[in-house]
């Protein structure tokens, strides 16, 4: 795992049980949207596909970053390929925490 300057963590993407060596899984934390979008933009230039993953209170940040990338920075050159929403328990009887994964693919 590599941690970028804005606190974004990245790993290799695992999509539908198949390892995608051309993409990256990027974990979004509580951080400024534009800083995160710029870090991810550099990864999207290197790799054709990135997947943004966020949990709990970081979900709005991930959605905002995806919108900034697709609608502003890479308008017409990228697409949101997949959105997965899930939840996981934090322990045996712990509360459920929501998770979102947004896969963005650069088309050109």
N, C-alpha and C positions, 0 to 999 in steps of 0.2 A: 504494500500500500504506500502511495506517495501523497504527501500533504502539500498542497500548493499554498501560495502566499495568503490567499483570502480565507483559508481554512477548509477548502474543498478537498475531499479525499477521493482518490481514484483507484480503481481496480479493473481487472479484465471483466468484460461483459459475459454473462451466461444467459443466453436467450433460448427458451424452450428446451433446456437441457443440452444445448450445443454451445460449445465455447466459441465465441466470435472474437478472433484475434485481431480484427481490424477495428474493433470498438472499445470503448472504455465505460466502466460503471463509475459514476461520480456521485459521491454522497454529499448532499447539500445540508449545511448547518445554518444556524442563525448568523447571517452576514449581509452586508450591503448587496443589493441586487445587481448593480452595475459592475462591481468588482468581480462578483461571481460570474456574470455573463461574459466579461472579458477573458477570464481564465478559461472558461469552457469554450469560448470562441477559438482560442489557440489550439485546444485539443480537437475541436471539430475540423480545423484546417489539417491537422496531422492525421486524423482518423475520420473515416466517412460517417461513422455512427457513434453517438454517445448516449448513454442512458443516465438520466438524473434520478437519484433516489433520495427521498426525504421522509422523515418520520415526525409525527406529531405537529408541533408548532412550526416546524421548518417547511411544511407543505406549501403554504402560501408563497414562500421565497422561491421554491422550485418551480411553481406554476408561473410566477412573474418572470423568472429567468428564462423559462422556455418561451414565453410570449415575446420577451424582448429579442431573443435570438431569432425566432422564426418570423415574427412580424416586422421587426425593425432592422436588425443587423444583417440578416441573411434573407431578406424579403425576396421571394421567388426562387431562391437557391437552396431552400431547405424545407423539410416537411416533418411534422410530428407523426412518426410511424406507428407508435403504440402507446397507450396509457394503461397501466395496471394499478388498480386500487385494491389494497388488502389491509388486514390488521393482524397484529400479533399480541399475545399475552406476555406480560412481564412477570413471569413466575407462575406458580400453580393457580392461585386465585387472584392474581394481580389484574389491574385494569387493562383493557385492550388499548393498543396504540395504533393509530392509522398509519399506513405506509402508502406512498405513491411512487411509481416508476414511470418516467416519461422518456421515451426513446425518440431521439431526433436524428434524422438522416440528412446529410448534405447531398443535394441532387446534382450540383454542378461542380 
